[in-house]
Amino acid sequence: MNNRDERILLGHGSGGRLSHDLIKDILLPAFANPALAELHDGARLTAGGAKLAFTTDSYVVKPRFFPGGNIGKLAVCGTVNDLAVCGARPLYLSTGFIIEEGLPVSELREIVLAMRETARLAGVYIVTGDTKVVEKGAVDGMYINTAGIGLMLPHVDISARRVKPGQDIIVSGFLGDHAIAVMSERHGLTLPEKITSDCAPLNGLIQAILTEVPQVAMLRDPTRGGLATTLNEIAADAGLGMILEESAIPVRPEVAAVCDILGFDPLYLANEGKVIVFVEKEYSEKVLTIMKKDPLAASARVIGTVTGQLRGQVALRTTVGGIRLLDMLTGEQLPRIC
């Protein structure tokens, strides 16, 4: 991004290639420090002898209400999950509201109550925040920023540098539900009732896994850019390759059908209640057993392995036996998805 005439595009917020370039070319050089250099979903810090995780995120989803949730529930889940995949137990959140003049108070109240209930389910407290109101037309109803802090679990080290050849790649369930649910509400489409956002706090599930299997090497939640983009980021950071089995990747038939009609690829669709786990093969069955005890991960399965070949790349072995390289998301399949 060195062209003086270049402008920000919606694709720069996709979590894909354009987002990666924006971060690499502008943000990382400006703010470079060791904690930021890990490029995880949150920073791992030490303060006063305590090992902490800290994260922040902003939510601009359109529409604000969708099957399975709303912008408030999404904000709490997203921040809780970012802390959890760092290997931390989420404790406290902040929230900042930017509200457009004219927003119905009843809508604000419903969103706030959803945040309260989601925080209760996750076992966290919203302890501070801020509210700003801007002129009508300055924002699209409401944007929310949340930040969170958590305490790192003992004997856990979640990092791309711990990803090794031979490890299994596990995903906790069906992909693409969130993006399709939001898209259907945005465009007034009628879809099967089972297609709702997977938006959920995953800290209980992740803590159960890490308590029993602290050997887990890496965790990520495949939000913007979906599974394919998230795995490409990890492959690049680890300097290794990955081979996925198309037949093992869980996608609901209803979601696959919508993708076929509209030209979407479910491997690039956002998820808000899924986690990817990297672990040595000897621990895979134990991880799967723990996951399947939780309703949020009842459909968990191994979808591929890490390889010393294809360095920095992700490949998909298709159902017909061919190999397809999966790149990062280019452009924006569905803007303003979270």
C-alpha positions in Angstrom: 0.0 0.0 0.0 2.5 2.6 -1.2 0.4 4.3 -3.8 -0.5 7.8 -2.6 -3.8 7.7 -4.5 -4.9 4.3 -3.0 -8.1 4.4 -1.0 -9.6 2.1 1.7 -12.0 -0.5 0.3 -14.6 -2.6 2.0 -12.3 -5.5 1.3 -9.7 -4.0 3.7 -12.1 -5.1 6.5 -12.7 -8.6 5.2 -10.0 -10.3 7.3 -8.5 -11.6 4.0 -5.6 -10.6 1.7 -6.4 -6.8 1.7 -6.7 -6.8 5.5 -3.4 -8.6 5.8 -1.7 -6.0 3.5 -3.2 -3.1 5.5 -1.9 -4.5 8.7 1.5 -5.4 7.3 2.1 -2.2 5.4 0.7 0.4 7.8 -0.2 -0.8 11.2 2.6 -3.2 12.2 5.4 -0.8 11.2 3.8 2.0 13.2 3.1 0.1 16.4 5.8 -2.6 16.3 6.5 -4.3 19.6 7.0 -7.9 20.8 3.5 -8.4 22.1 2.0 -7.2 18.8 4.4 -9.3 16.7 2.7 -12.6 17.7 -0.3 -11.5 15.6 -2.8 -13.7 17.6 -6.4 -12.8 18.4 -5.1 -11.0 21.5 -1.9 -9.9 23.2 -0.2 -12.0 25.9 1.2 -9.8 28.6 2.9 -9.9 32.0 1.9 -7.3 34.6 2.9 -7.4 38.3 3.8 -11.1 37.9 0.4 -12.0 36.4 0.2 -13.5 32.9 -2.7 -11.8 31.1 -4.3 -11.8 27.7 -5.8 -8.6 26.3 -7.9 -8.0 23.2 -10.2 -5.5 21.5 -12.7 -5.6 18.7 -15.3 -3.4 17.0 -18.7 -4.6 15.6 -20.5 -3.0 12.7 -22.7 -5.9 11.6 -25.5 -5.2 9.2 -28.3 -5.8 10.1 -28.0 -5.4 13.9 -30.5 -8.2 14.5 -30.2 -11.6 12.8 -31.3 -15.2 13.3 -29.5 -16.4 16.4 -28.3 -13.1 17.8 -27.7 -9.4 17.5 -24.8 -7.0 17.6 -24.7 -7.0 21.4 -24.5 -10.7 21.7 -21.9 -10.8 18.9 -19.7 -8.2 20.6 -19.5 -10.1 23.9 -19.0 -13.5 22.2 -16.3 -12.2 19.9 -14.2 -10.7 22.6 -14.6 -13.6 25.0 -13.6 -16.1 22.3 -10.6 -14.0 21.3 -9.3 -14.2 24.9 -10.1 -17.9 25.1 -8.2 -18.9 22.0 -5.1 -17.1 23.5 -5.3 -19.7 26.3 -6.8 -17.3 28.8 -9.8 -17.4 31.2 -11.8 -14.3 30.3 -12.6 -12.1 33.3 -13.6 -8.5 32.5 -14.9 -6.6 29.4 -15.4 -3.0 28.5 -17.9 -1.7 26.0 -18.1 1.4 23.9 -21.3 2.4 22.1 -21.4 4.8 19.1 -25.1 5.4 18.6 -26.8 7.3 15.7 -29.3 10.0 16.7 -32.9 8.6 16.3 -32.1 4.9 17.2 -35.2 3.6 19.1 -34.5 3.3 22.9 -36.3 -0.1 22.9 -33.7 -1.4 20.4 -30.8 -0.2 22.5 -32.4 -1.8 25.6 -32.8 -5.2 23.8 -29.1 -5.1 22.6 -27.9 -4.3 26.1 -29.9 -7.0 27.7 -28.5 -9.5 25.2 -25.0 -8.4 26.2 -25.9 -8.9 29.9 -27.2 -12.4 29.3 -24.2 -13.4 27.1 -21.8 -12.1 29.7 -23.6 -14.0 32.4 -23.4 -17.2 30.3 -19.6 -16.6 29.7 -18.9 -15.9 33.4 -17.5 -12.4 32.7 -18.3 -8.9 33.9 -18.7 -5.7 31.8 -17.0 -3.3 34.2 -16.5 -0.1 32.2 -17.5 1.6 29.0 -18.3 4.7 27.1 -21.3 6.1 25.0 -21.2 8.6 22.2 -24.2 9.8 20.1 -23.6 11.2 16.6 -25.7 13.0 14.1 -28.3 11.0 12.1 -26.6 9.5 9.0 -23.1 9.6 10.6 -23.2 5.8 11.4 -25.6 3.0 10.6 -27.6 2.9 13.8 -25.0 1.6 16.2 -21.4 0.4 16.4 -20.0 -1.3 19.4 -16.4 -1.7 20.6 -15.5 -4.2 23.3 -12.2 -4.9 24.9 -11.4 -7.7 27.3 -8.8 -9.0 29.7 -8.2 -12.5 31.0 -5.9 -14.6 33.1 -3.6 -17.0 31.2 -4.2 -20.7 32.1 -1.2 -22.3 33.7 1.0 -24.7 31.7 -0.6 -23.6 28.4 1.3 -22.1 25.5 -0.8 -21.2 22.4 1.3 -20.1 19.5 1.8 -20.6 15.8 5.5 -21.5 16.6 4.3 -24.6 18.3 2.5 -25.9 15.2 4.5 -28.9 13.9 4.3 -31.4 11.0 2.1 -34.4 11.7 -0.3 -32.5 14.0 -4.1 -32.9 13.5 -6.3 -30.0 12.6 -9.7 -30.2 14.4 -12.7 -27.9 13.9 -15.6 -27.8 16.4 -18.5 -27.9 14.0 -20.5 -26.7 11.0 -19.0 -23.8 9.0 -20.7 -20.8 7.5 -23.9 -20.6 9.6 -23.2 -17.1 10.9 -22.5 -15.5 7.5 -25.5 -17.1 5.8 -27.8 -16.2 8.7 -26.7 -12.5 8.5 -26.9 -12.5 4.7 -30.4 -13.9 4.7 -31.7 -11.3 7.1 -29.9 -8.5 5.2 -31.5 -9.4 1.9 -34.9 -10.6 3.2 -34.3 -14.2 2.1 -36.3 -17.1 3.6 -34.0 -19.9 4.6 -34.5 -23.2 6.6 -35.0 -22.5 10.4 -31.9 -24.5 11.3 -29.7 -21.9 9.6 -29.0 -19.5 12.5 -25.9 -17.7 13.6 -23.5 -20.0 15.6 -22.7 -16.9 17.8 -21.7 -18.3 21.2 -19.1 -17.9 24.0 -16.6 -20.7 23.7 -14.5 -20.1 26.8 -16.1 -23.0 28.7 -15.4 -25.4 25.9 -11.9 -24.2 25.4 -11.0 -24.2 29.1 -12.2 -27.8 29.3 -10.0 -28.8 26.4 -6.9 -27.0 27.8 -7.4 -28.3 31.3 -7.4 -31.9 30.1 -5.0 -31.5 27.2 -2.6 -28.6 27.9 -0.4 -29.9 25.0 -2.7 -28.2 22.5 -0.4 -26.2 20.3 -2.7 -23.6 18.6 -6.2 -22.3 18.8 -8.1 -19.9 16.5 -11.7 -18.9 15.9 -12.3 -18.7 12.1 -14.3 -15.4 12.0 -13.8 -12.9 9.1 -12.3 -14.7 6.1 -13.5 -18.1 7.4 -11.6 -21.3 7.8 -9.4 -21.0 4.7 -8.1 -17.5 5.5 -7.5 -18.4 9.2 -5.5 -21.5 8.3 -3.4 -19.5 5.7 -2.5 -17.0 8.4 -1.3 -19.8 10.7 0.5 -21.6 7.9 2.4 -18.4 7.1 3.3 -17.7 10.7 4.4 -21.3 11.3 6.3 -21.7 8.0 4.5 -25.0 7.4 1.8 -26.4 5.1 -1.6 -28.0 5.7 -3.6 -30.6 3.8 -7.4 -30.6 4.4 -9.8 -33.4 3.5 -12.9 -31.9 1.8 -15.0 -34.9 2.8 -14.3 -34.2 6.5 -15.1 -30.5 6.6 -18.5 -30.0 8.2 -20.9 -27.8 6.2 -24.7 -28.1 6.5 -26.4 -29.2 3.3 -28.6 -26.1 3.6 -25.6 -23.8 3.8 -23.9 -25.6 0.9 -27.0 -25.2 -1.2 -27.2 -21.4 -0.5 -23.5 -21.1 -1.4 -24.0 -23.0 -4.6 -26.9 -20.7 -5.6 -25.2 -17.4 -4.7 -21.6 -18.4 -5.6 -20.1 -18.3 -2.1 -17.5 -20.7 -0.8 -18.3 -21.9 2.7 -14.6 -22.2 3.5 -14.3 -18.4 3.4 -17.5 -17.6 5.3 -17.4 -16.0 8.8 -18.2 -18.1 11.9 -18.8 -16.7 15.4 -19.0 -19.9 17.5 -16.3 -22.2 16.1 -12.7 -23.0 17.2 -9.9 -24.6 15.3 -7.5 -26.8 17.4 -4.0 -28.0 16.5 -2.8 -30.9 18.5 -0.5 -34.0 18.2 -2.3 -37.0 16.8 -1.9 -38.9 20.1 -4.2 -36.4 21.8 -6.8 -36.0 19.0 -9.2 -38.5 20.3 -9.1 -37.1 23.8 -9.8 -33.6 22.4 -12.7 -34.8 20.3 -14.2 -36.7 23.3 -14.1 -33.5 25.4 -15.5 -31.4 22.6 -18.4 -33.7 21.8 -19.6 -33.6 25.3 -20.4 -29.9 24.8 -23.4 -29.0 22.6 -21.4 -26.3 21.0 -19.0 -28.8 19.5 -21.1 -32.0 19.1 -20.1 -32.1 15.4 -16.3 -31.7 16.0 -14.0 -33.6 13.7 -10.5 -33.9 12.4 -10.3 -32.1 9.0 -6.7 -32.3 8.1 -3.0 -32.4 9.1 0.0 -30.2 9.2 2.8 -31.0 6.7 6.4 -29.9 6.3 5.7 -29.5 2.6 3.7 -26.7 0.9 5.3 -24.2 3.3 3.0 -21.3 4.0 0.2 -22.8 1.9 -3.1 -24.7 2.6 -4.3 -27.4 0.2 -7.6 -29.2 0.0 -7.9 -32.8 -1.1 -11.2 -32.8 -3.0 -13.8 -35.5 -2.9 -12.7 -36.6 -6.4 -9.1 -37.0 -5.4 -7.6 -33.8 -6.8 -5.6 -31.1 -4.9 -6.8 -27.5 -4.7 -4.8 -24.8 -3.2 -6.7 -22.5 -0.8 -5.5 -18.9 -0.7 -6.5 -16.1 1.6 -9.9 -14.5 0.9 -9.4 -11.9 -1.8 -11.9 -9.0 -1.7 -15.1 -9.3 0.4 -17.6 -12.1 0.0 -20.0 -10.5 2.6 -19.1 -7.1 4.0 -20.0 -6.0 7.6 -20.5 -9.6 8.8 -19.3 -8.8 12.4 
